[in-house]
Amino acid sequence: MRNKLFALTCLLVVVMLMLAACKQPTQAPATQPPAQEKPAEQPTQAPATQPPAKQVVVSWWHITTQEEQKVVWQQLADEYMAANPNVMIEITVLENEAFKAKLTTVMQSGNPPDIFQSWGGGVMIEYAKAGLLQDITPYLDADGGAWRNTFSPGALAVYSYNGKNYGVPWDMGMVGFWYNKALFAQAGIEAPPKTWSEFLDVVKKLKAAGITPIALGAGDKWPAMFYWAYLAVRIGGKDAYLNAYNRQGSFADAPFVEAGKKLQELIALEPFQEGFLGATYGDQATVMGNGKAAMELMGQWAPAVQNANSPDGKGIGENLGWFPFPMVEGGAGDPGDAFGGGNGFAIGRDAEPEVIDFVKYLTRAESLMRCAEGGWCIPPVKGAEVGIKDPLMKIVQENALKAKYLQLYYDQALPPATGSVVNDAVQALFAGTMTPEQVAQAIEESAAEELSK
């Protein structure tokens, strides 16, 4: 019996050994994870429970063609891609006119880039109406408006329509008077004027001293338009423009007619250089940069253009100063209201959330400080002003940043056809061939037609 039990036991042992031989000899117990390392060719592979991030390709068109500017944008894109490996940013750099032509083509095909250069206003609004842009208001308002609150409200409003934002600014300046301190002193003018009456008095004093008060290139039309438009801002304020634009009012209303009348007061003093009606903006900058006129009304780019059009490339140097457009006595405009413009990014309708996140990265104070340090932007973002080195640009930025209402240039804010009418009609006012009433009526007739489309 014992022999039988012994034999049976031996048989069972043999069977167990055979079964053990069929198992993988290096397999770890089920309660222990494999000791095997990840394959070298897949160093970034996520655990099986965490699917890899979706790959996103971002198309970005911009027009900053100067090499030092292109480098800054490329660096920011590279930084973002390094921190977000699932994002590939494809940059297309185009010269201004080539950009406009190519953008028109892709918009007509219904295939906008994810991010592209925009000046806000009329053209952007037309794209928004056509459903080609994305409403990014929810992103601006997320987390209690954290992103929104970094921008100057006036600058951000340039990229909105009917209360919705379709883009954001990265550069925003304002038009103001650039003046020659030495010529002011020569005429006995101790301080820049603050009101329209004081401004007219300054013009009279300069003329009495034998100094050309104002350089103007009215042949290019838009430099002359600045005067009428700024007067409309000062006289009518935000409400006058918005009521006319929204068709609750008219561009033939009293503030716009009064703007023409105030401008006639200036024109009657004959304050401009000889031949101003046919002069270009380049001519205007040359007169100012050569110290042959005491003032010019122009945007933040004026010093660079003055310098470029002066014999030594330095313009009038430390004699250059800046002051905001004077208030008009009795006007409805807020003293901080501004007239100007700049550059921004519009967002294509099919842009992924990663696109918005990248634009947030581009418009951080830390990012925009770089373009400010390079002298090629005036950031509309709080904190980025520390990068501005030029004291005059700091003054412009401070004034633009505090503006609750920033009126975009009329020839950009309005539909293109109406913008052209504004420029033509105001030039005619300077030439004396149209009255203030006729100017306002011509603009209203075009606006009534174009804004109803």
Secondary structure, DSSP 8 states (H G I E B T S, - for coil): -HHHHHHHHHHHHHHHHHHHHHS-TT---TTS-------TT-TT---TTS-----EEEEEEE---SHHHHHHHHHHHHHHHHH-TTEEEEEEE--HHHHHHHHHHHHHTT---SEEEE--HHHHHHHHHTT-B---HHHHHHHHHTTGGGB-HHHHHTTEETTEESEEEEEEEE-EEEEEHHHHHHTT--S---BHHHHHHHHHHHHHTT---B---GGGSHHHHHHHHHHHHHHHHHHHHHHHHTTSS-TTSHHHHHHHHHHHHHHTT--B-TTTTT--HHHHHHHHHTT--SEEEE-TTHHHHHHHTSTTS-TTGGGEEEE---B-TT--S-TT-EEEEEEEEEEBTT--HHHHHHHHHHTSHHHHHHHHHTTS----BTTGGGG---HHHHHHHHHHHH-S-EEE-HHHHS-HHHHHHHHHHHHHHHHTSS-HHHHHHHHHHHHHHHTT-
